[in-house]
Each structure stands twice: as structure tokens, then as C-alpha cells.
């Protein structure tokens, strides 16, 4: 019986430099269910291919699929494995006992596994290669402690596409047609990805974002964010380049990998190219490659036919990307962590609604403030997520555009303080906006909102702890491109530069409060530290302070 090739990918920098590309691995077809090729009509016409001798079945994934020795061919298609296999590799086996029980539907419990089983190192041409174990998908995603942080990272990819003409990103609820369960949709009209770009997106360690203005930079955001939100994600992308239109579909499925007990990450993927002479879509990378991947997509994705897969491109236009995260994680209450029902125009985190401890008369005003609501309302969080976006670009949540909100507009007695950090032998000049919240002294709110490349990293970061109200009600906004955010973009790397910033913001808070607190009814300290020589400088005359 013949064999079907799949792809074994390397994300190792050294292998890239020496020209080691994706390596084809032999997949025995008697253990793989393949899709019956259909003539399907989509927006761009028929997919032209013959009927496959293999048939799609809906049986449980208990087959003992094995992979024999690889060839040395290079391709951008098919099932993608993390790390090139050696010639003597015994390959992937379904016989592993890593995940005998069904997956837990709670994210923080889905990572339990035998510590003795992990990534495997193999040798090829005298070089070591690491096969990334599927459990890495889960452990890698634990960097996102907060579900909204994961959604924000998916939105960052769309915002980075503004330079390629993107005008919107849609965040919405959709349904898994197999079981009717809720799924999360993220869609933009950016430039889309060609087959090589989507391969890199769904592999590890690649980043093509070299622009100094790009938010994403680690090449890891899609994997961590999608796996934090749900067990599985499918990506549809259409790209146009020099008159050539391609369509690609890739599946990153933790359910597939663990239930079939694979010992490395495998990503089914199919690619199409629009044939202008026939008006139809042609499959790329060879029939056997295409069929092996399509069979896995139809078996483990929300869509049971190729026609249903291609329908996902109908509302995409000539370019764009659509991400659907399904099998969403559950909270402790047995419901999905993302709450689509409480507010039809919002997405909430059901388990994270904060209650503020304060005087009863002030309780409602504190709980309703943006500093508390952003923690459980995605609409509120997205309204402050980006410091500046082009007017031509919209974030559309549940069918309604998100209205950008400037935290600076919520302040009174505003001052601008100049901060001059030294980075790489040069001195930068940054202005920090600082003031009291307009509801002070009723609000128990304080902290700095720190942005990096116009993207919010630390919302209402509490740099001071007070027991006598000193610092209460003081809120600041600043852009800190001189420090690097962590991979989840919810904090900054704890470098000496960041520690100096924290110390300066702490002293800045106290200096501002000591100077202005009496203006809103607080009693000043006996020996206030003056921030400026004049108590009420003009907003057009920023206050000067150096670190």
C-alpha cells in the first residue's frame, strides 16, 4: 500500500540558517481516514480534484497511527510537526498512555500529565532537535492568567495588520455546528497569510513582525492566546499577492493531539490557489498531502465537509483572517469561562466580577468605575486597550463598535510630568499625565495606566500602598516604550530600568498628592514634598522631573 507524506517542521534558528526546512514524514494511509473529494461551489468557484480512494469516517480516534522514516523533501503543506525528525526516528505513535482519560474542560486542570513523559530529543546529521510535546501547548498558555489578556493578544495581530490596510476586527460569539456549543470568533480584513505565513503562525519561534510599530514580536501570541481560551482553534486566511490569491486553513487542536496521544505537536493544514483561467480553486502541495490533512480537518474541526470549510471564506473579501476558538474552557461553575449571555453586546468573565469594599453610600460609584469594570467586561477593557488607533479602524464587539475611551478625560487637576529615563546611553523624554479621578475623594481608585507602543500593558497599576489615604484617587497615564513587556503583555520584564520607573512613579504619586490633596478635601501631610514651584501650572507647561 502506498504512503502519504506529512510535514515535520523545525522552528529551530540553527536549522533555519543551515537550510533544514520542513521534512516529509511517511504516514501509513491504512491508519488514516481521508476525505472524499467533492466538487464544491464557493465564492471563487469549484475546487477541482478527483475522488479520493479514502473515505471520511466519524469513529473514535483509537487507531494506532505510526510514522516511519522521513524523506528529505521540502514542502509548506500538510500535517505540521514541531521539530524535524531524524532518519532513524520511530515516529509518532497513538499507543502512548499520556491522556487515557477525556480532557478536563477547565483550563487550569487540563495540564495534568505524567512528568516522566515529555519532549523528546533526537539526532540528525550530528545535530540535536527537540520534538515539542503537545502538553507544551497547555503549559505555554498558562502565561495568560487572565482570559481577556488572551483575547487582547489575538486583537494585537489584527491591529498590526492596519499597515496592510485592515479597517476592522470583529470579536463575536459563534457556534460549533457539531454540537451547538459557543465558540469565539476573531476576524479582520488585513492582508491575510499565504501558505508559508500561516505555517509560521501555527509553528513555534517565528515572528515576521520587524516593524518598530508592531505590537507582536515573539511569534508566540497566537498559540498562547488561543489555547488559553479554548482547547482548539481553526484559522482561515485569504491572501492576495501579485494577482495570486491563496486560501489556507490550519487547525491547532489540543483535543486532537491528546485524545490521539501523539507525542509531538501536529497541525493539519490545507492550501488552495485560485485558478483565474478556470475560475476555480486548485489544491496545493499534492493530492496525497492535501487529502491526509483534509481528512484530519473534517474529523477534528467544527466542520464535517469541505464545502462547510470553504463557506467560512464567503464573508472575507479578497483578503483577511478568521480565527475560531472552540471547545471553550469552563469555569468552576460548570459554565464557559467567557460569558456571552449576561450582556448581549458584551463578553463577560462570569467568575471575575469584583466587589469593592467601601462605605455603602460609595459602593455603587466604586463598582461602576472603569478601573473595576474592565476586569470583567470585555467592552470596557477594549475601550482603553489602545491609546491611539486610526479613525479608519474599528473594533466591533458583538455587532457594535467599541467606543475608545481616554482615561485622561476622567481626571481633574491634571498635570504633565516629564520623565527622562536613560536607555542605551541615550536620554528619552516622556510625559506622564497625572491627576485625581473626577469622583475623588469618593473613589477608592488609584494607579498608573502604562502603555507600550500604544497598547495597554498595566491598567491601574498600584505603585503605592496607603493606610492613611496618601495617594488615594491619584491616577496616571504614560507610554513606556523604553521597557519590554512580558510575553503575555500583561506586565513588564523586571529589569533595573523598570524598577527605576516603579520607584519614580511611586514618588511622583506622593508628590502630586501632597501638593493637591487639600484641593479636594484631604488633609495634607505635615511636611509635603512639592512637585513644582507653582501649585497650579498650566497644562501647556509640563512639570520637569528626572530619574
N, C-alpha and C positions, 0 to 999 in steps of 0.2 A: 504493500500500500504506500501511496505517496506521502509526502510530508508537507506541512505548512510552516512557513517561516514566521517568526515573531521577532521583535526587536529588543535587544538588550542595550540599554542606554548607559552612558557614562556622564556624570556631572563633575568628574574629577578634572581639575585645572590642568594637571600634568598630562592626562590623556588627551585633552583638547590640544595642547601645544604640540604633541607629537603626532597628531593626526589620527588618533584612535577614535573612530566615530561609533555610531550605533552598530552593534554586531548582531547578525541574524542568528536566532536560536531555533533549532528544529522542534516543532510541535507535532506530536503524533495525532493525525486527524481522527483516528478511530475513537479518541477520547474527547473530542471537541465537537460540540454542536454548532453547526454553521447555519447561516440564514439562507433561506430560499430567495434567490434574487428576483426582484419584482420590477416590472415596468411601472414606475410611479410618476405621477404628474405633479410637479411642484411649480414654484413661481418661474423657474427657468427651464421648464420642460422636462423631458423624460431622462431618467438615468438609464444609460444604455449598457446592458450586460446580459450575459446568458444565465440560464437557470443553473443553480449550483447542484451538484450531486448530494450535498449535505442538507439536512433539514433542521430547522429550529425546533427544539423540544422544551417543555416547561418543567422538566424533572428537577429534583433537588440536586445540588452540586456535590455529589459524593464520589464522582468519578476519580480514579487515580491517574490524574494527568501528569505526565512526566516530560521532561525536556532533555533531549540528547545533545550531543556535541554541536557547538555553533559553527557556522561558516564565517567567512570574513567579509561578507557583503556589507554594503552601506546603504541605508535607507532611512527616510524620515517618517515612515508609516508604521502601522500595526501596533501590536501589543508592546508597550514600552516597559522595559525593566530597568531598575536603577542599578547601574554598575555593569561593566562588560564582563561576560562570562569567559573563563579560560577554556582552552580546548578540552581539558580533561574534567570539566565540571560535570557533576552528576545531575545538576539542574534542579528545577523546581519540582516539588512533589506535593500532592494533596494529602499524603499519608501522615503529615505532622499532627501532633496532638495538642498544638498550641491553643486552639479555640474549639474545644469539643462542645461546649455549651453555647446556646444562642447569645448574641451580643447583648450587653446591657444597653438600655435606651437612655441611661443617664451618663452624661459625658464624663463626669469625674469617677465613674465606676467602670467605664468601658475599657480602661487600660490595664486591667489586671491580667497578668500572664506569668508564665514560668520564667523566673530570672535566668534559668540555665539556657534558655533559647533566645537568641538574639541575632544581630547582623553577623554575616559570615565573610571572612576574608579569603580570597582565592588569589592564585598567582597566574599571570600570563606574561610571557616574554620577560621574565625576571622582575616584573612589577607587581605590587600588591594592589588589589582592588577590593573595595568594600561593597558588598551587596546589602542594600538598605532593607531592613526587615519592616514588614507592614506595621508593626507596633510603633515604629518611628512616627507614622502619621499622627497617632494619638499623642505621643509624648511631645512631639513638635508643636502640636496645637495647644498644649497646656500653657504656653506662654501668654495666651489670651485668657486672663481671669474673668473678663467681662465680655458678654456676648455682643454688646454694642461696639466695643473696640474691634471685634472681628468684622462686623458689617462695615465699619468705617474704613478698614483696610481694603475691602473689596471696592468701596467707592473711590478710594485713592487711585486705583487703576483707571477708573473712568475719568477722574479729574485730570490725570496725566495725559489722557487722550484729547484734551482740549487743544493741544498743539497740533493734533491731526484732524481737527475740525469737529470734535464732539460738541454737541449742543445740549445734551441731556443725559441723565442717568435715571433709570426707573428702579424704584425699590417697592416690591409689592408681594402680596400673597398669591400663590398659585396652588394648584392641586396636583397630586400624583395620580395620574389616571388609572394606575393599577389598583389602588386601594382607597382613593379619595382623600388621603391624608394631606395635611397642609405642607406646603413647601415654600421656600423663599426664592424670589426672582430678583436678579440684578441684571439690568440690561442698559447698554449705552449705544450710541451711534458714532463711536470713534472709528479709527481706521481699521479695526479688526486685526486678526492674526492670520498669517499664511501658515502652511503646514509646519514649517520649521519653527516659527514663533510659538505656536501652540504647544509644540513638543517641548520647547524650553520652559514655557509657562507651567507645564504639568510635571516637569522634572525638578531636580533639586540643584541649587547652587548657581543658577543662571540669572543674570539681570542685564537687560539691554538698555536700562534707563541711565544714560550717561549725562543727561541734561542736568545742569545745576539747579534747575527749577523743578525737576521731577521729585515727587514725594516718595515714591517707592525706590528702593535702592538695593535691597538684599536678595531679590529673586526668590523670596520665600513666602511672600504675603498671601498668595492665593491658596497655597497648601495649608498654612496655619489657620487662616481665617475660615475657609470653607469647612475644614474638618472640625473646627471649634463649634460651628453652628449646627452641623448635621453629620451623619455617618457617610453620606455620599453626595457627590456633586457632578453634574454633567455640564459641559461647556460647548456652546455653539458659536462659531466665529466665521464671519464672511469678510474677505479681504480683496481689494482691487489694486492691482499694481501693473502699470504699463498695459492696460487693457485686458489683463488676465484676471479673471475672477475665480477665487477658490473658496470652498466651504469645508470647514473642518469640524469634527465632533470628537470630543475626548471625554473619558469617564474616569474620575478619581473616586474609587469606591472602597471604603473601609469594610463594608459589609461583604463585598465580593472577595476581598483579599483574606479576611479572617474566616469566613464560612467555607471557603475552598482550601484554607490552611496553606496558602502559599508562603514561601519563606523569603520572598523579596517583593518589592513593590512592582506591580504590573498595571499598566494604564492602557486599556483598549482605546483605539483611535482610528477613525476613517477620514479620508480626504477626498474631495471632489474638485473637478475643474470644469468650468462652463465652456462647452464647445460652441463657439459662435457660428460655425458652419452648419451644425445640426440643430442648434437651439436646445441642446440637452446637457445634462451633467454626466461627465465621464468619471469613473472611479480611478483613483491614482494608486501607484505603488504596486500594481499587480493584483490579479484576481484572487489568488490564494491568500495573500496578505489581507486584502480587503474583506474577504469572506470570513476569515478567522476572527477578525476584530469586530465585524458587524454582528456576528453571532453572539459575542460576549455583550455587546451594547444592547442588543434586543433582549438578552436574558437578565441583565442586571440593572438596566436603566428603567426609568418610568415608562418607556415607550416600547411596545411589543411589535412594531413593524417599521420598516424603513420609511414608509410613507409618513408615519407619525413623527419620526425623527426629522424628516425634511420639512414638515409643516412648521417647525419651530423657526425656520428662516423666513416665513411668509411676511412677517411684520418687521423685517430687519433692514430693508432697503439694500443698497449696494455695498454697505459695509457696516460693521458693528459686531458686538459680542454680547451673548446672553449666557448667564450663569444661573443654574437652578440647583439649589441645595435642598435635598430631600432626606427623608428619614431623620427629621429634626430631633435634636436631643430633648429629653424630658426633664422637668424639674422634679423636686421631691414630692410634689403633689400629684404626680402622675399625668400632668398636662405638659404640652410642649413648652420649653423654656421661653420661646417667643410667643407672646400673647397677641393674636390677631383679632380677638373678639371684643375686648373691653372697649376699644375706641376704633370705629371703622376706618378712620382716616389716619390711624397711627399704628405703630407696633410697640407693644409694651413688654417689659420684663416683669412677669407676674410675681416673681418671688423677691423683687428688689425695691418695692415701694417703701420709701423711707418715711418714718415718723419722727418729727422733730420734738425734742424735749425742751419746752419753754413755757412761759406763762400762758394760761388758757386763752387770754384775750389776744395774744400774739401768735398763737399756734397756726391758725389758718394762713396768715400772711407769710410765715416762715415756710410752711409746707408748699405753698404755691409759688415760691420764688424759683427762678430759673436755676439757681445753684443747687436746688434739691430735685426739681422736676427732670433735669437732663439725665439723671441716673436711671430713671425707669421709663421715660418717654423718648422714643427714637426721634420723633419730630422736633422736640425741643433740643435734643443733642445735635441733630443735623443743622439746626438753625445757627449754632455757634461753632460748628466744626471747622469751617474755613473762614479765615479772616478776610479774604478777598477772593471773589470769583468774578469772571467776566459776566456782564449783564446778559450776554447771549447764551449763557449756560444755566440750566435749571436742574435741581434735584427734585424729582417727582415721587412723592411717597404716597402710596395707596391712592393714586389718581389725582393728587393735589400737590401743587408746587410748594416746596418748603420756602418760607419767607426768611431770608437771612436776618439775623439779629445781632446788633452791635452791643456788646456788654458795656462799652464806654458810655452808651446812651443811658444806662441805668445809674450813672454816678452823678454826684454833686460835689462841689468844691474840688473840681478836677485840677490836678497839676501834672506837668510833664517833667520827669526827672531823667537827666542824661546819665547813662551808664556806659563806661568805656572799658570793656574787657580787652585784655591783651591776648591775641591768638596768633601763634606762628610768627612772633616778632613784630606783628602789626597791631595797632590800636584801632578797635572798631568803635563806632559811635551809635548808641542805641537809646531811644527814648522810651521810658516806661510811663504809661498812663496810670495814674493812681488817684483815688478819691473815695468818698464814702458812698455806700449804696443810698439811693434816694429815700428809702424807708428807715434809714438809721435815725435814732438808736433802737427802733423796734425789732430790727432783724438780727438774728444770731448768725450772721454770714460774714465770712472774710476769706481772703486768699487771692493768689495770682493766677491768671489765665495765661499760660505760656504757650506760644505758637512756634512751630518750626516750619519754614517755607509756607507760611500762611495756613498751616494745618495745626489744629489744637492738639497738644500733647498732654499738658497738665491742666485740667479745668479746676478752678478754685483751689489751687494748691495752698494748703495751710502751712505757711512757713513759720508761724508763731503759734505758741500755745499760751493762752492767757487765763488767769484766775481772777483778775481784777478789772476786766473789761478792756485792758490796754491792747489796742489793735482790733477790737471788735468793730465790725462794719466797714473795715478798710478792704477795698478790692482793687486789683491792678490788672493791667493787660500789657503784654510785651511780646515781641518777636525775638526768638533766641536761635538764630541760625548758626551761632558760633559753638553750640554744643550739639552732640549727636544723640538722637532718640534711640531707645532700645528697639528691638526687633518688632515688638507688638505696638510700638508707637503710643504707648500709654505712660511712658516715663523717659527719663534721660539717663545716659550712661553716667555712672557716679565717678566722674573724673574730677581732678582738682579744680578745673575750670568751673564745673557745675557746682562744686562745694563752695567756691567763692561767690558764685551767683546766689546761692541759697543764703549765705551769710549776709550778702548785701541787701537782698530783698527783705530779710528779717529786720535789719537795722532801718531800712527805708520805711517799713511799716510803722515801727515805733516812732521814728522821727516825724512822719506825717501825722500820726495820731496825736502825739504830744503837742504838735503845733495847731491842729484844727479841732481837737475833740470838744473844746469848750463852745465851739460854734454850733454844735448840735445837742448840747445839754449835758455832756460828760464833764467830770471834774478833772482838770489836768494834773499831771504829776507835779510834785514839789519843785523838781529841777528838770523841766522839759529840755530835750535836746532839739535845737532849732534846725529845721531843714533848710531854710533860706533866711536871708536877712529881712525880707518883707513878707508879712503873713499872708498877703493875698496877691501874688504875682499874676500878671496877665497870662492867659493860656498861650499866648503867642511868644512868651518868654520862658522857654523850658528851664527847669531847675538843673543846676550843674552839680554832678557828683561823680567821683571816680572811685574805682575799686582799688 
